[in-house]
Amino acid sequence: MIAQPYHLCVERSDATRNMARYYAMSIEPNLFGDVCLLRKWGRIGTKGQTMVHLFGREEEAVELFLDLLRRKRRRGYRPRSVGPE
């Protein structure tokens, strides 16, 4: 059982470089009792790519989650901005 929810969605945009990317992660249990780190990334507005990491312990998944978060923040990814609709 997951102790607390881990969900993240960040974006990186730069109009001068025609860049609009997203990166999403979440930690969830699977049907077999393992812990999964789900990663999804790509250009905003596209289906993107997906990767799943399996772990026996939640702590290992959280460690990778936080490491990937630090890397993305260093590269300029920020929480999704909500604009007027």
Phi and psi restraints in degrees (value plus and minus 20) as a CYANA .aco file:
   2 ILE   PHI     -98.2   -58.2
   2 ILE   PSI     108.4   148.4
   3 ALA   PHI     -86.6   -46.6
   3 ALA   PSI     -60.8   -20.8
   4 GLN   PHI    -169.8  -129.8
   4 GLN   PSI     134.6   174.6
   5 PRO   PHI     -93.1   -53.1
   5 PRO   PSI     120.7   160.7
   6 TYR   PHI    -143.5  -103.5
   6 TYR   PSI      89.5   129.5
   7 HIS   PHI    -157.2  -117.2
   7 HIS   PSI     119.4   159.4
   8 LEU   PHI    -167.8  -127.8
   8 LEU   PSI     116.8   156.8
   9 CYS   PHI    -160.4  -120.4
   9 CYS   PSI      96.4   136.4
  10 VAL   PHI    -145.5  -105.5
  10 VAL   PSI     139.0   179.0
  11 GLU   PHI    -153.7  -113.7
  11 GLU   PSI     137.4   177.4
  12 ARG   PHI    -158.3  -118.3
  12 ARG   PSI      99.9   139.9
  13 SER   PHI    -150.6  -110.6
  13 SER   PSI     120.5   160.5
  14 ASP   PHI    -170.2  -130.2
  14 ASP   PSI      81.8   121.8
  15 ALA   PHI     -82.6   -42.6
  15 ALA   PSI     -52.6   -12.6
  16 THR   PHI     -86.7   -46.7
  16 THR   PSI     -46.7    -6.7
  17 ARG   PHI    -126.0   -86.0
  17 ARG   PSI     -12.4    27.6
  18 ASN   PHI      34.3    74.3
  18 ASN   PSI      24.4    64.4
  19 MET   PHI    -131.1   -91.1
  19 MET   PSI     108.6   148.6
  20 ALA   PHI    -169.5  -129.5
  20 ALA   PSI      74.8   114.8
  21 ARG   PHI    -139.7   -99.7
  21 ARG   PSI     135.1   175.1
  22 TYR   PHI    -150.5  -110.5
  22 TYR   PSI     139.4   179.4
  23 TYR   PHI    -167.9  -127.9
  23 TYR   PSI     103.8   143.8
  24 ALA   PHI    -147.5  -107.5
  24 ALA   PSI     122.7   162.7
  25 MET   PHI    -160.3  -120.3
  25 MET   PSI     130.6   170.6
  26 SER   PHI    -175.3  -135.3
  26 SER   PSI     131.1   171.1
  27 ILE   PHI    -130.1   -90.1
  27 ILE   PSI     105.8   145.8
  28 GLU   PHI    -163.7  -123.7
  28 GLU   PSI     133.4   173.4
  29 PRO   PHI    -100.5   -60.5
  29 PRO   PSI     133.7   173.7
  30 ASN   PHI    -127.2   -87.2
  30 ASN   PSI    -199.9  -159.9
  31 LEU   PHI     -88.1   -48.1
  31 LEU   PSI     -37.5     2.5
  32 PHE   PHI    -119.7   -79.7
  32 PHE   PSI     -11.3    28.7
  33 GLY   PHI      67.4   107.4
  33 GLY   PSI     -19.1    20.9
  34 ASP   PHI    -104.1   -64.1
  34 ASP   PSI     146.0   186.0
  35 VAL   PHI    -125.4   -85.4
  35 VAL   PSI     113.1   153.1
  36 CYS   PHI    -136.0   -96.0
  36 CYS   PSI     116.8   156.8
  37 LEU   PHI    -124.1   -84.1
  37 LEU   PSI      93.0   133.0
  38 LEU   PHI    -116.9   -76.9
  38 LEU   PSI     107.4   147.4
  39 ARG   PHI    -140.7  -100.7
  39 ARG   PSI     117.6   157.6
  40 LYS   PHI    -160.1  -120.1
  40 LYS   PSI     114.9   154.9
  41 TRP   PHI    -171.5  -131.5
  41 TRP   PSI     141.2   181.2
  42 GLY   PHI     139.7   179.7
  42 GLY   PSI    -188.0  -148.0
  43 ARG   PHI     -98.8   -58.8
  43 ARG   PSI     118.8   158.8
  44 ILE   PHI     -78.2   -38.2
  44 ILE   PSI     110.0   150.0
  45 GLY   PHI      76.6   116.6
  45 GLY   PSI     -22.3    17.7
  46 THR   PHI    -134.4   -94.4
  46 THR   PSI     148.4   188.4
  47 LYS   PHI     -87.7   -47.7
  47 LYS   PSI     -57.9   -17.9
  48 GLY   PHI      56.9    96.9
  48 GLY   PSI    -184.5  -144.5
  49 GLN   PHI    -137.1   -97.1
  49 GLN   PSI     137.6   177.6
  50 THR   PHI    -152.9  -112.9
  50 THR   PSI     124.1   164.1
  51 MET   PHI    -159.7  -119.7
  51 MET   PSI     120.6   160.6
  52 VAL   PHI    -141.8  -101.8
  52 VAL   PSI     109.0   149.0
  53 HIS   PHI    -131.0   -91.0
  53 HIS   PSI     111.3   151.3
  54 LEU   PHI    -122.7   -82.7
  54 LEU   PSI     118.0   158.0
  55 PHE   PHI    -154.7  -114.7
  55 PHE   PSI     131.6   171.6
  56 GLY   PHI    -103.3   -63.3
  56 GLY   PSI     -46.6    -6.6
  57 ARG   PHI    -146.8  -106.8
  57 ARG   PSI     124.9   164.9
  58 GLU   PHI     -83.1   -43.1
  58 GLU   PSI     -55.7   -15.7
  59 GLU   PHI     -79.4   -39.4
  59 GLU   PSI     -57.3   -17.3
  60 GLU   PHI     -86.3   -46.3
  60 GLU   PSI     -61.0   -21.0
  61 ALA   PHI     -86.1   -46.1
  61 ALA   PSI     -60.8   -20.8
  62 VAL   PHI     -85.2   -45.2
  62 VAL   PSI     -58.9   -18.9
  63 GLU   PHI     -80.4   -40.4
  63 GLU   PSI     -66.3   -26.3
  64 LEU   PHI     -87.3   -47.3
  64 LEU   PSI     -60.4   -20.4
  65 PHE   PHI     -75.4   -35.4
  65 PHE   PSI     -69.9   -29.9
  66 LEU   PHI     -88.0   -48.0
  66 LEU   PSI     -56.4   -16.4
  67 ASP   PHI     -84.2   -44.2
  67 ASP   PSI     -65.4   -25.4
  68 LEU   PHI     -84.8   -44.8
  68 LEU   PSI     -57.6   -17.6
  69 LEU   PHI     -81.0   -41.0
  69 LEU   PSI     -65.5   -25.5
  70 ARG   PHI     -80.0   -40.0
  70 ARG   PSI     -63.6   -23.6
  71 ARG   PHI     -81.7   -41.7
  71 ARG   PSI     -64.5   -24.5
  72 LYS   PHI     -86.7   -46.7
  72 LYS   PSI     -60.2   -20.2
  73 ARG   PHI     -82.5   -42.5
  73 ARG   PSI     -60.4   -20.4
  74 ARG   PHI     -82.5   -42.5
  74 ARG   PSI     -52.5   -12.5
  75 ARG   PHI    -105.2   -65.2
  75 ARG   PSI     -20.2    19.8
  76 GLY   PHI      83.5   123.5
  76 GLY   PSI     -14.0    26.0
  77 TYR   PHI     -94.2   -54.2
  77 TYR   PSI     117.6   157.6
  78 ARG   PHI    -152.7  -112.7
  78 ARG   PSI     138.7   178.7
  79 PRO   PHI     -74.3   -34.3
  79 PRO   PSI     127.5   167.5
  80 ARG   PHI     -76.2   -36.2
  80 ARG   PSI     109.1   149.1
  81 SER   PHI    -109.4   -69.4
  81 SER   PSI     116.1   156.1
  82 VAL   PHI    -123.8   -83.8
  82 VAL   PSI      98.9   138.9
  83 GLY   PHI    -124.1   -84.1
  83 GLY   PSI     159.0   199.0
  84 PRO   PHI     -85.8   -45.8
  84 PRO   PSI     124.2   164.2
